[in-house]
Amino acid sequence: MRAEVLILCLIVGAFTYGFRLVPTRLDLSKLNPVGPLSRFLSSTGPAAIATLFVASILPSLQGPWQAQLPLGAGVLAVLIGYASTRSVVVATLLGSFAYGLVFALI
């Protein structure tokens, strides 16, 4: 393994560890709910989810349009499932089912 890759892995690992450890060690009960640190911490979760979503769908979007059908069906099922039930579990299950069904049919 190249040294640059190892150093990069160690840096990313250290920051990931810090992002997970620091919030559990801080007393965040005294934070101003509309302050900048509070807003930053509350937006970190949705930003991470959006980043993972974009990173996971980019390879599917680069292929032929037939390969995008399962992705579209899954995303649409997640949106409909969440809008109708407000349940992340139901939305995830519906999205997985729709993706698998369309993938099997193609």
Contacts in CASP RR format, 6 or more apart in sequence:
PFRMAT RR
TARGET T0000
AUTHOR 0000-0000-0000
METHOD contacts of the structure
MODEL  1
MRAEVLILCLIVGAFTYGFRLVPTRLDLSKLNPVGPLSRFLSSTGPAAIA
TLFVASILPSLQGPWQAQLPLGAGVLAVLIGYASTRSVVVATLLGSFAYG
LVFALI
19 44 0 8 1.000
23 41 0 8 1.000
28 38 0 8 1.000
28 41 0 8 1.000
31 37 0 8 1.000
31 38 0 8 1.000
31 41 0 8 1.000
32 38 0 8 1.000
57 71 0 8 1.000
57 75 0 8 1.000
60 67 0 8 1.000
60 68 0 8 1.000
60 71 0 8 1.000
61 68 0 8 1.000
61 71 0 8 1.000
66 106 0 8 1.000
69 102 0 8 1.000
69 106 0 8 1.000
70 98 0 8 1.000
70 99 0 8 1.000
70 100 0 8 1.000
70 102 0 8 1.000
70 103 0 8 1.000
70 106 0 8 1.000
71 99 0 8 1.000
72 102 0 8 1.000
73 95 0 8 1.000
73 98 0 8 1.000
73 99 0 8 1.000
73 101 0 8 1.000
73 102 0 8 1.000
74 94 0 8 1.000
74 95 0 8 1.000
74 96 0 8 1.000
74 98 0 8 1.000
74 99 0 8 1.000
74 102 0 8 1.000
75 95 0 8 1.000
76 98 0 8 1.000
77 91 0 8 1.000
77 94 0 8 1.000
77 95 0 8 1.000
77 97 0 8 1.000
77 98 0 8 1.000
77 99 0 8 1.000
78 91 0 8 1.000
78 92 0 8 1.000
78 94 0 8 1.000
78 95 0 8 1.000
79 91 0 8 1.000
80 94 0 8 1.000
81 87 0 8 1.000
81 90 0 8 1.000
81 91 0 8 1.000
81 94 0 8 1.000
81 95 0 8 1.000
82 88 0 8 1.000
82 90 0 8 1.000
82 91 0 8 1.000
85 91 0 8 1.000
END
